[in-house]
Amino acid sequence: EIYRQRRYALFLTGTRWADERRFGHITDARTTYLPYPAQETVANPNPPTTP
């Protein structure tokens, strides 16, 4: 609960990222994948498994 309130308080001050890094709560951005758009899936029914 404290960390959640701290995130909200530090978000607008621009210090949230440094605070998250200090506590080790940053996720690896390279593991975040976005799904293929529906139009792409319809146009190509065999998309690659990894983007």
Secondary structure, DSSP 8 states (H G I E B T S, - for coil): -HHHHHHHHHHTTT-HHHHHHHHT----GGG------HHHHHH-SS--S--
